[in-house]
């Protein structure tokens, strides 16, 4: 959280290559987002625990940010699960229409 990151692509190109399939792209983005938010949660809670004695107000703010990151992580995972269920239902309907069921 305290270090600065610079983009890895010097020519304005994407530094991460995403899959061509839109569902795979969605899955990759949401899992990356959830993982990053989980890391943010852990780092913010650690910082808050370290600073609670000397800076209680700052520690409280860090805990609030950590809880917001945790909530957003859960929302990302929930969105991913709903998208996966919708894709599964669509595939099942397609299989029924094609007579594969």
N, C-alpha and C positions, 0 to 999 in steps of 0.2 A: 503494500500500500504506500510505502514511502518512496519507492523508486519510480523514476520516470521511464516510460517505455516509448520508443520511437517506432514508427511503422517499418516493417521489414522489407517493403518493396520500394526501391529507389526510383523507379520510373513511373510510379503511379499505378502499377499493376497490382492486382489482388495478391496479398501475401499468402492467402490460403486458397487452395483450389477446392471448389465445392462440387459435389456430384451433379451430373446432368439431370437426374430425376428430381422433380420438384419435391416429392415426399422425402427422399433421402436428404435433400438440401434443408428442408424444414427440420427433419430429425437432427441433423448435424448442428444447425443453428441453435435449436432449443436445448440440446444436450450441452453444447458449449456454454450457452448462457447460464444454464442451471449450475454447471460446474464452477464457472467463474463467480456466481453469486454465493455458492457454498464456500468457496475460498475466501471471499470478502467477509462473509459472516464469521468464519473462524478467526481471521486476522483482526477484525474489529473487536470481537469479544476478547481476544488476547490483549489488545491494546488497552481496552477498558479495564481489564483485570489488573494490568500493570500500573495504570494511572489512577485507580480508584482512591487510594489514600491521599495522594498529593493534589489531584485535580478531580474532585467528585462530579462537578458539573460537566466537565469534558467527558468523563467516563460515562455519565448518563447519556449524553448525546451519542457517544459511540455505540452504546448498547441499543439505543433507538435505531440508529442506522443499521446495526447488525440484524436486528429483528426485522427491519424492512427488507434487507437483502434476503433473509431467510424466507420471508413471505413471498417475495418475488421468485425465489428459487422454486418454491412449492407451486406457484402459479405456472411457471414454465413447464414443470414436470406434469402438471395437470393438463395443460394445453397439449403437450406431446401425447399423453395417454388418450385424450379425446380424439386427436387426429388419427392415432393408430386404430382406435375402435371404429371411427368413421370409415377408414380405408378398409378394414376387415369386413364391415357390413357391406360396403360397395362391392368388394370382391365376391362375397357370398351371394348378393343379388345378381351379379353378373353370371356367376356359375349356375344359378337357378334359371336365369333367362336362356342360357346356352344349353340347358338340359344336363349339366354335369352333376347335379345333386342327386 
